[in-house]
Amino acid sequence: MNPLLPREAEVIGRDQESPTIFSLHLRFTDARVAAGWHFEPGQFNMLYMAGIGEVPISISSDPDDEERFSHTIRVVGRETRALARLQPGDRIGVRGPFGRGWPLERLEGRDVAVVTGGLGCAPTVALIDYLMRRRRRFGRVAIVQGVKHSEDLLWRERYDEWGRRPETRVLLAADVVRGKWPGIQGPVTALFDRLELDFGNTASVMCGPQPMMVAAAHGLMERGVVARRIWLSMERNMQCAVGLCGHCQFGSAFVCRDGPVFSWPELEPLIHQKGF
């Protein structure tokens, strides 16, 4: 399949998650394309609107769902405003999946800390669903989510469901709290003292604002998590998705091709430097 050629997909469902965040549920119109298409948690697609452009969006659905795939999107620019106007029955172009996803096999047999901030939860949803469906392969799981405002938390029912699973904890933090809130007020790293994990045998996956991920990585390493077992999903200006245009270059790597998931040792030499 030509990675530069969009494939037609139909919108088969739409959920308004918040005033500025929505989810699109898609299905390829060509059954042969659908049958041969598969993604790994952590990968992304390029969503294309004719005459408007395309935008990279993480895949937020379960990879075992053969009926549809989903994207959760925040309205921030021309392309996402156009995507927000789509309704069931509309069609768009899809390229992908692209990039390196989460290291699933390297998480097995370990405690897992999933640390996310803001809409960073979307790229980890497919991973969390993967962990929950194969719960016996992993140790204790901590889902640590931080948001700016308490009302920004998406999928509250899903968080409640995850928190009821065996040896699974959901810890929430918000910078600004209004109304009833089951978490704390403060940065997501303030939750780390509540983690009940074997840090020497813990792997962590992170997604969200880069400063948050850097602070979280340092916080976990200070508690004994090995640096090579920390993975971050990086966000950059990805346009071609195949490592040709250079817009997402990070040192010698391309986030679209070599990421978006990187281990901490891969990022550490450059992540503290201004401009990267």
N, C-alpha and C positions, 0 to 999 in steps of 0.2 A: 504494500500500500504506500503510495507516494505521500510522505509526511508534509509536503507543501500543498496538497490538494484537499480542500475542505470536503467533508462528507455531509450530506443533508440529514438533519435530525428534526423531528417534530416535537414541539412542546406538548406533553401529555398531562402536565399538571403544574400548578403554580401555588406557592404558599407565601403569604406576606408575613415575614417573621417579626418585623418592626417597621416603624415609619420609613426607614431608609434601607432596610435589608430584606431581601426576598430570596426564595429558592425556586429554581426551575428544574423540572423533572423532564428528561428528554429520552427519546428512543430513535434510533436510526431508521430511516424509511426503507432502506435496502436491507432485507433480511440476511443477505450474505455478509454484509458489513457487520451487522449486529452479531451474527454468529461467530465471527472471527475476532471480535473486539474484546479486549480485556485490559484492566488496569490494576496497578498496585496501589494500596493506600499511600498517599503522599504525592502522587503524580498530579499533573494538571492537563487541561485541554485549552486550546485556543478557540474561543467562540467568535464566529464571524457573522457580521451583519452587512449584507450587500449595500454598497454606497456609503457606509458609515465607518467600517473598520472592524478590527478584531481585538480581543483582550484575553490575557491569560487568567484562567480561573481554576482554582483547585477543585478536585472532585470530592464531594462530600458524602457520597452514598456508599453502601456496602458493596465490595467487589463481587460478592456472591449473588447479588440481585441481577438476574438475567432479564428482567422485564424493563428496566430503566436505569439511567444514571443521572446524578443530580449535581447541581452547583448552587452554592449559597453566595450571594453577591450583594455588596454594598454599593449604593448609587453614589459615584464620585466623579463621573465625567461623561463625555458624549456617548461612548460605547455602552456604558452601564445604564445610562438613562434610556437608551434605545432598548436594551435588554429588558428593562423594567416595564416597558409597555407591552411586552409579549404576553399572549394569552394562549390557552390550549388550542391546538390546531395550527398555530403559526409555525414557521419553519426557519431554521438558521443553518449555517455551516459550522462544522466541528472538525478541528484538526487535533490529533493526539491519540492516545495519551503520550505525554512527554516527561522527560526527566527521570531522576532517580528517586524512588520512594523510600519509605521507612524500612530499616533493616530488620524485617520481621523475624528471620531465623536467629538473629543475634539477640533478640529479646527473650527467646524461649528459655525457660528454666530460671528466670531472674524476676525479682521485683521490678515493677515498671512505674515510673513517675511521668505522667503526661502533664506538662506545664504549658498553659496557653494564656494569651492575653487578648482582650478585645475580640474581633472576628477571627483571631488566630485559632479559635476552636474549630472552624470549618475544615481545615486540612487534616485535623486529627480525628474528626468524627468517624471517618471510614476506618481509621486505625483502631479506635476504641471499640467499634462494632466488631472488628476482627478479633480483638482480644476477648470480648465477651462471648463470642460464638465458640471460641476455643479456650475457654477459661482454664482448663486443667493443664494447659501447656505452660502457664505463667504463674509466678508467685503472686504476692500481694500487688494490687494495682491502686495507685493514688492518682486521681484526676484533680488537678489543681488549676482553677480558672480564675483569672483576674479580669475585671472590667473597670472602665472609668466611672460609669454611673450604674447603680444597682439595677435600674430598669433596662440596661443594655443586655442583660443576660438572655441569650437565646436558648430554646429547647429546655425549659425548666422541667417539663415532664420527663424528658429523656435523662436529664441529670438525676432526677429522683429515682428513675428505674435503674440506672447504673449503680447508684448508691445502695440499692437493695441487694446487689449481687454479692456472693460470698467473697470475703477478703478484698473488698473493693470500697474505697472511701472517696467521697467527693468533698473537696474543700474549696470554698468560694471567698473571694475578696473583691471589694469595690472601693475606689477612691472616694466616691460620694455616695452616701446611702440615703434613700428616701423610702419611707414605709417599712413594711415587714421584710426582713432580709435574713436569710439563714446563715450568712457568712460573717466575715469580719470587715471592718473598715480599715483600709490601709493597702500597701503594696502586696502583690502576690507572694513575694519572698517572705513576708511575715508569717505565712502559713507553714513554712518549712519546719519550724519547731514542732509542729503537730503531726509530722509524717511518722508513721509507724512502719518503717522499712528497714531492711538490712542493707545499709548504704554500701557496704563492701560488695554486695551482690545485686546492686540496683543499676538498671539502665534507664535513661531519661530521654524523652522526645519532647521537643519544644517548638512552638510556633506563636508568633505575635510580633509586637514592636521589637526592633533589634535591641534597644537599651534594656528592655525587660528581660530578653533572653540572655544577654550578657550577664546581668546581675543574677539571674537564676542559675546560670551555669556556674558562676563563682560560688554562689551559696551552696549548691549541691556538692561541688568539689571540696569545699571547706568541711563538709560533713562526711566526706570519705568516698563519694562517688568517683569512680575512675574516669578521667577525662575522655578516654577513647570510647566510653559507653554513653556519652552525651551527644545527641544529634539535634541539630537545629534546621528548621525549614526557612530558607532565606527568601526574601521578596525583593525583586529588582525589576527594572523596566525591560521585560522580555517581549520581543517583537517577532523574531523569526522562529524561535522555539527549537532550533536545531544547531545553534552555535556558530552561525555564519555572520550575523550582522554586528555583533560585538556590543550591543547596548547593555547586556547584562553581565559583562565581563567583571570578574572578581579575582584580581591577580592574574594567574595563568588559567583559571577555571572560568567556565561559563555556567551561570546559575541555571539556565534552561536545559543544558545538556548534561552537565556534571552534577547538578543538584536537581531540585531545589534543596534536597536534604544533604547536609554535610555533617561530618563528625566535628567535635570541638577542635581536635588537633589540626584538622584541615583549615579551619577558619581562624584560629587563634593568632597566627602571624600577622594578619591584616585587619582583623575585626576592630581593633582598638585605634586604627589609624584614621584620621579625618579624611573623608573623601571616599572611603570604601564602605 
